[in-house]
Amino acid sequence: MDVEGRGTLNIEQSEEKGTQNYDSGLATAHTIDSDSWKQVGLMLVTSFNCGWILSFSNLIMWPLGWTWGIICLLLVGLYTAYANWLLAAFHFVDNRRFIRYRDLMGYVYGKGMYHITWVFQFLTLLLGNMGFILLGGKALKEINSEFSDSPLRLQYYIVITGAAYFFYSFSIPTMSGMKNWLGVSAGLTFTYIIFLLFVLEKDGKSNSNRDFDIGGSQVSKVFNSFGAISAIVVANTSGLLPEIQSTLRKPAVKNMRKALYLQYTVGVVFYYGVLVMGYWAYGSAVSAYLPENLSGPKWINVLINAIVFLQSIVSQHMFVAPILEALDTKFLEIDMAMHSGENLKRLFLLRAFFFTGNTFVAAAFPFMGDFVNFLGSFSLIPLTFMFPSMLFIKVKGRTASIEKKAWHWFNIVFSFLLTIATTISAVRLIVDNIQKYHFFADA
């Protein structure tokens, strides 16, 4: 199969006409073609403003400092927005529609890239879900800490979080099914961020001894900087844009880009604002979980952590939905209703198996920063930066200008080198933490 030179510049025209072979081979147990761009945009804004942003002051600003921190936030953010904008165009290639990233890469580059993309995506989403479970457990433990000097072990709260995610996922099995929950999630998101910014401003003004020095040896500073870049990538992208795009009504390309504009304007203001304010308030003493630094009052601390837990139940579902879609499509009876008796039994077993495994691993390795840095380095950087440019070279290589081809080859080489550097940094951090913590540590 040779797709070089075949156009994607006219995809919007073809999409509007609706050729007959668009939906060929799109067997899925989940809903497609049903959501508005506003719904998807709101889902992106709330999902990326989840409780994970409470770790970014420590993971991003602390290793980079003010100057490089702000520069990297802006450059990587813009680069990520561009890469997602580009990838949205390849929802249609050769008048075929692709609702899964792995199918798209497999069609253009063959079975090898299909399997590589599958591994990268599912590794990212699995690690991301474990990170969410750990996040929810941290939030619940912080609430307990406000009322007790000897709170229960973190693992108890991780189990509670895993159970909550399971019940939500069983009740709302698809990404489109989140529609009625997004308004609630948005309300919770902006509530906890407003209260958080209020406390950060108060603490920052009263903390006159802030230290913004970047500690450690020169080697440590270099590795930590690459880890921070990985975290910025995690803050801005998910590695599952084709799967999200599949839920949109036609024209899917235009609507996906509208949703991305909402994420990279309204959405980015809030999560960038929190991570910058957190570093400003506490300097190099900022915690890997920001609420641990908050001075109170107690009711605000409890409220913030409670909302973070509740909001994460909805947010995590977007990131785990592609894995669940693959399981549901393989094991459910597609010709039967999702909530038929037989499919309900299978849904229950699939969700129980998935969240039991993820909860166990999160409880055994409770290192928050490791999840963020590793998924941002080894898998998410290629998915975000390298693969869209590879698609452009293959699909548009023969007709594109020399300048465009040079730009995309630069993206491929640069993102490959960045993947190596950031992965080494992430593995180094994991090795350090394994030496520091034991299995099932009460971190």
C-alpha positions in Angstrom: 0.0 0.0 0.0 1.5 3.3 -1.1 -0.1 6.5 0.2 2.7 8.9 -0.6 1.4 11.9 -2.5 -2.3 11.3 -1.7 -3.9 14.4 -0.4 -5.3 15.3 3.0 -5.6 19.0 2.1 -9.1 18.4 0.7 -10.3 16.3 3.6 -12.8 18.9 4.7 -14.5 18.8 1.3 -14.6 15.0 1.3 -15.8 15.0 4.8 -18.7 17.3 4.0 -19.7 15.1 1.0 -19.6 11.9 3.0 -18.2 9.2 0.7 -19.5 5.7 1.1 -16.3 4.1 2.5 -15.8 6.5 5.4 -17.3 4.1 8.0 -16.0 0.8 6.5 -14.2 -1.2 9.2 -15.2 1.0 12.1 -16.6 -1.7 14.3 -16.7 -0.4 17.8 -18.8 -1.0 20.9 -18.7 2.7 21.8 -20.5 5.7 20.4 -19.1 7.8 17.5 -20.3 10.9 15.6 -22.5 12.1 18.4 -20.7 14.9 20.3 -20.5 18.7 19.6 -17.1 20.4 19.6 -18.2 22.4 22.7 -18.8 19.2 24.6 -15.4 17.8 23.6 -13.7 21.1 24.3 -15.2 21.3 27.8 -14.1 17.7 28.4 -10.5 18.6 27.4 -10.5 21.7 29.6 -11.8 19.9 32.7 -9.7 16.7 32.1 -6.5 18.6 31.8 -7.3 20.7 34.8 -7.6 17.6 37.0 -5.7 17.1 40.2 -2.6 16.3 38.4 -1.9 20.0 38.1 -1.2 19.9 41.8 2.1 18.1 41.2 3.4 20.3 38.3 4.8 23.1 40.4 7.3 20.6 41.8 7.8 18.6 38.6 8.2 21.5 36.2 9.1 24.8 37.9 11.3 23.5 40.7 13.8 21.8 38.3 13.8 24.6 35.7 13.4 27.8 37.8 11.7 31.0 36.7 13.4 31.8 33.4 13.7 28.4 31.8 10.4 27.3 33.4 8.4 30.0 31.7 10.2 29.6 28.4 9.7 25.8 28.3 6.0 26.2 29.4 5.4 28.5 26.4 7.5 26.7 23.8 6.4 23.2 24.6 2.8 24.3 25.0 2.8 25.9 21.6 4.6 23.0 20.0 2.1 20.6 21.5 -0.8 22.6 20.3 0.6 22.6 16.8 1.3 18.9 16.8 -2.3 18.1 17.9 -3.7 20.6 15.3 -1.7 18.7 12.6 -2.7 15.2 13.8 -6.4 16.2 13.7 -6.1 16.6 9.8 -5.2 12.9 9.5 -8.6 11.7 10.8 -9.2 11.0 7.0 -6.6 9.6 4.7 -7.5 8.3 1.2 -11.2 8.9 1.9 -10.9 6.5 4.8 -11.8 7.5 8.3 -9.6 6.4 11.3 -11.1 6.4 14.8 -8.0 4.9 16.5 -4.4 6.2 16.4 -3.0 2.6 16.0 -5.3 2.0 13.0 -4.1 5.2 11.3 -0.4 4.4 11.8 -0.9 0.8 10.7 -2.7 1.9 7.5 0.1 4.3 6.6 3.2 2.4 7.8 2.1 -1.2 8.2 1.6 -3.7 11.0 4.9 -2.9 12.7 3.8 0.7 13.4 0.3 -0.5 14.4 1.8 -2.6 17.2 4.3 0.1 18.2 1.5 2.7 18.4 -0.7 0.3 20.3 2.0 -0.3 22.9 2.9 3.4 23.3 -0.8 4.4 23.6 -1.8 1.7 26.1 1.3 2.1 28.2 0.6 5.9 28.4 -3.1 5.3 29.3 -2.3 2.5 31.8 0.3 4.6 33.6 -2.0 7.6 33.5 -4.8 5.7 35.1 -2.5 4.4 37.8 -1.4 8.0 38.4 -5.0 9.1 38.7 -5.7 6.3 41.3 -2.7 7.5 43.2 -3.8 11.1 43.0 -7.3 10.2 44.4 -5.7 8.3 47.2 -3.4 11.2 48.1 -6.4 13.6 48.2 -8.3 11.3 50.6 -5.3 10.8 52.8 -4.8 14.6 53.0 -8.4 14.9 54.2 -7.8 12.3 56.9 -4.6 14.1 57.9 -6.6 17.2 58.7 -8.6 15.3 61.4 -6.0 12.9 62.7 -2.3 13.0 63.6 -2.0 9.3 62.5 -3.9 8.9 59.3 -4.5 5.6 57.7 -2.0 4.2 55.2 -2.2 5.6 51.7 -3.0 2.1 50.3 -6.4 2.1 52.0 -7.3 5.3 50.1 -5.9 4.0 46.9 -8.3 1.0 47.1 -11.2 3.4 47.8 -10.2 5.4 44.8 -9.9 2.4 42.5 -13.4 1.2 43.6 -14.9 4.7 42.9 -13.3 4.7 39.4 -14.6 1.2 38.8 -18.2 2.1 39.6 -18.2 5.3 37.5 -16.7 3.4 34.6 -19.3 0.7 34.8 -22.1 3.3 35.0 -20.7 5.5 32.3 -18.9 3.1 29.9 -18.2 5.4 27.0 -16.5 8.8 26.5 -19.6 10.2 24.9 -21.6 9.1 28.0 -19.7 11.7 30.1 -21.9 14.4 28.6 -24.2 15.0 31.6 -21.2 14.9 33.9 -19.1 17.5 32.3 -21.0 20.5 33.7 -20.6 19.1 37.2 -16.9 18.4 36.5 -16.4 21.9 35.3 -18.1 23.4 38.3 -15.9 21.3 40.6 -12.8 22.2 38.6 -13.2 25.9 38.8 -14.3 25.8 42.4 -11.2 24.0 43.7 -8.9 26.1 41.5 -10.4 29.4 42.8 -10.0 28.3 46.4 -6.5 27.0 45.7 -5.4 30.2 44.1 -6.8 32.1 47.1 -4.7 30.1 49.6 -1.6 30.3 47.3 -1.8 34.1 47.2 -2.2 34.3 51.0 0.7 31.9 51.6 2.9 33.6 49.1 2.4 37.0 50.6 3.2 35.7 54.1 6.2 33.6 53.1 9.1 36.0 52.9 11.8 33.4 53.1 11.1 31.7 49.7 14.1 30.1 48.1 14.1 29.7 44.3 17.5 28.1 44.0 17.8 24.9 41.9 19.5 22.4 44.1 21.6 19.3 43.3 24.7 18.6 41.2 25.1 19.8 37.6 24.3 16.3 36.4 21.1 16.1 38.5 20.0 19.5 37.2 20.3 18.3 33.6 18.3 15.1 34.2 15.7 16.9 36.3 15.3 19.5 33.5 14.5 16.7 31.0 12.0 15.3 33.5 10.3 18.7 33.7 10.0 18.8 29.9 8.2 15.4 30.1 5.8 16.8 32.7 5.0 19.8 30.5 4.1 17.4 27.6 1.8 15.5 30.0 0.2 18.7 31.1 -0.8 19.5 27.5 -1.6 16.4 25.6 -3.0 12.9 25.9 -1.8 10.8 23.0 -5.4 9.8 22.1 -6.6 12.6 19.8 -8.0 10.3 17.1 -10.0 8.4 19.7 -11.4 11.7 21.1 -12.0 13.0 17.5 -14.1 9.9 16.7 -16.8 11.0 19.0 -17.3 14.3 17.2 -20.1 15.1 14.7 -19.1 16.0 11.2 -17.0 17.9 10.1 -14.8 16.1 12.6 -11.5 17.9 11.6 -12.9 21.4 12.0 -14.7 20.5 15.2 -11.6 18.9 16.7 -9.6 22.0 16.0 -12.3 24.1 17.6 -12.1 21.9 20.7 -8.3 22.2 20.7 -8.5 26.0 20.6 -10.7 25.9 23.7 -8.2 23.7 25.5 -5.1 25.7 24.6 -6.7 29.1 25.5 -9.2 28.7 28.4 -7.8 25.4 29.7 -4.1 26.3 29.6 -4.7 29.6 31.6 -5.8 27.6 34.6 -3.3 24.8 34.8 -0.4 27.0 33.9 -1.7 29.6 36.4 -1.8 27.0 39.3 1.7 25.6 38.7 3.2 29.1 38.4 1.4 30.3 41.5 2.4 27.2 43.5 6.1 27.8 42.7 5.8 31.5 43.5 4.1 30.7 46.9 6.6 28.1 48.2 9.7 28.2 46.0 12.0 25.2 46.0 10.1 23.9 49.1 7.0 23.2 46.9 5.6 19.7 47.5 5.0 17.0 44.8 1.4 17.3 46.0 0.6 21.0 46.4 -2.1 20.7 49.1 0.6 19.4 51.5 2.0 22.9 51.5 -1.3 24.8 52.1 -1.6 26.7 55.4 -5.3 26.4 55.8 -7.8 27.1 57.1 -8.7 23.5 57.6 -12.0 23.7 55.8 -10.4 25.0 52.7 -7.8 22.2 52.7 -10.6 19.6 53.2 -12.7 21.2 50.5 -9.9 21.3 47.9 -8.9 17.7 48.5 -12.5 16.5 48.4 -13.2 18.3 45.1 -9.9 17.0 43.6 -11.0 13.4 44.5 -14.5 13.9 43.1 -13.4 15.7 39.9 -10.7 13.0 39.2 -13.5 10.4 39.0 -14.8 12.1 35.8 -11.4 13.3 34.4 -9.7 9.9 34.5 -12.4 8.4 32.4 -11.4 10.3 29.3 -7.8 8.9 29.5 -8.9 5.3 30.1 -11.8 5.2 27.6 -9.6 4.0 24.6 -8.5 0.9 26.5 -12.0 0.2 27.7 -13.2 0.6 24.1 -10.7 -2.0 22.9 -11.8 -4.4 25.6 -15.5 -3.7 25.0 -15.2 -4.1 21.2 -13.5 -7.4 21.6 -15.6 -9.0 24.4 -19.0 -7.4 24.2 -21.8 -8.5 21.9 -21.7 -5.5 19.6 -25.1 -6.3 18.0 -26.7 -6.1 21.4 -27.4 -3.0 23.5 -24.6 -1.9 25.8 -26.8 -2.3 28.8 -28.4 -5.7 27.8 -28.2 -8.4 30.4 -25.3 -10.3 28.8 -23.3 -7.1 28.1 -23.8 -5.8 31.6 -22.2 -8.9 33.0 -19.3 -8.6 30.7 -18.9 -4.9 31.4 -18.8 -5.6 35.1 -16.1 -8.3 34.7 -14.0 -6.3 32.3 -14.0 -3.1 34.5 -13.4 -5.2 37.7 -10.4 -6.9 36.1 -8.9 -3.7 34.7 -9.3 -1.5 37.9 -8.2 -4.3 40.2 -4.9 -4.6 38.4 -4.3 -0.9 38.1 -5.2 -0.3 41.8 -2.8 -3.0 42.9 0.1 -1.6 40.9 -0.6 2.0 42.1 -0.6 0.8 45.7 2.6 -1.1 45.3 4.5 1.8 43.6 3.2 5.0 45.1 5.6 7.4 43.5 3.6 10.2 41.8 6.4 12.0 39.9 7.6 8.7 38.3 4.2 8.1 36.6 4.1 11.6 35.2 7.7 11.7 33.9 7.8 8.2 32.5 4.6 8.4 30.5 5.6 11.8 29.2 9.0 10.6 28.0 9.0 7.1 26.6 5.6 7.0 24.9 3.8 10.4 24.9 6.6 12.4 23.2 6.6 10.1 20.1 2.8 10.0 20.0 2.6 13.8 20.2 5.5 15.1 18.2 7.1 12.3 16.1 4.2 10.4 14.7 2.2 13.3 13.2 5.2 14.5 11.3 5.8 10.9 10.1 2.3 10.9 8.8 2.8 14.1 7.0 6.0 12.9 5.3 4.4 9.7 4.1 1.0 11.1 3.1 2.1 14.5 1.7 5.8 13.9 1.1 5.7 14.0 -2.7 3.7 17.1 -3.0 4.9 19.1 0.0 7.5 21.9 -0.4 11.2 21.3 0.6 10.7 23.6 3.5 7.8 21.7 4.9 9.5 18.4 4.5 12.6 19.7 6.2 10.5 21.0 9.1 8.8 17.6 9.6 12.1 15.7 9.4 13.5 18.1 12.0 10.4 17.3 14.2 11.1 13.5 13.8 14.8 13.7 14.6 14.4 16.2 17.5 11.5 14.3 19.1 13.5 11.0 18.8 16.5 12.6 20.6 14.2 14.2 23.2 12.5 10.8 23.8 15.9 9.2 24.6 17.0 12.0 26.9 13.7 12.2 28.8 13.4 8.5 29.1 16.8 8.2 30.7 15.9 10.9 33.1 12.6 9.2 34.0 14.3 5.8 34.5 17.0 7.5 36.7 14.2 8.9 38.9 12.5 5.6 39.2 15.7 3.9 40.2 16.3 6.6 42.9 12.8 6.1 44.3 13.0 2.3 44.3 16.1 2.7 46.5 14.3 5.2 48.7 11.0 3.5 49.1 9.8 -0.1 49.6 6.9 -1.8 48.0 3.5 -0.6 49.3 5.3 2.4 51.0 3.0 4.8 52.9 4.3 7.7 50.7 
